[in-house]
């Protein structure tokens, strides 16, 4: 692989790993049964 392409890919990976904790994530909602899934999908 070209040296510059490899260096670019590694720099991109390091940047994304550093920014990962700053990305907004939602807390998952635990569903008890399929009926709750249907209601959630309707909304």
C-alpha positions in Angstrom: 0.0 0.0 0.0 1.2 3.5 -0.7 2.9 5.1 2.3 0.7 8.3 2.1 -2.5 6.4 1.8 -1.5 4.2 4.8 -0.6 7.3 6.8 -3.9 8.9 5.9 -5.9 5.8 6.9 -4.1 5.6 10.3 -4.6 9.3 11.0 -8.3 8.9 10.2 -8.6 5.9 12.5 -6.9 7.7 15.4 -9.1 10.8 14.9 -12.3 8.7 14.9 -11.2 6.8 18.0 -10.5 10.1 19.8 -13.9 11.5 18.8 -15.9 8.4 19.6 -16.6 9.3 23.3 -18.0 12.6 22.2 -20.6 11.2 19.9 -24.2 11.3 21.2 -25.6 7.9 22.1 -29.1 7.0 23.3 -29.7 4.7 26.2 -31.3 1.6 24.9 -34.9 0.9 26.0 -35.4 -2.6 27.2 -38.6 -4.1 25.9 -40.5 -6.8 27.8 -42.4 -8.3 24.9 -43.4 -7.9 21.3 -46.4 -5.8 22.1 -44.1 -3.0 23.3 -42.1 -3.3 20.1 -45.2 -2.8 18.0 -46.2 0.3 20.0 -42.7 1.7 19.7 -42.6 1.2 16.0 -46.0 2.9 15.6 -44.7 6.0 17.4 
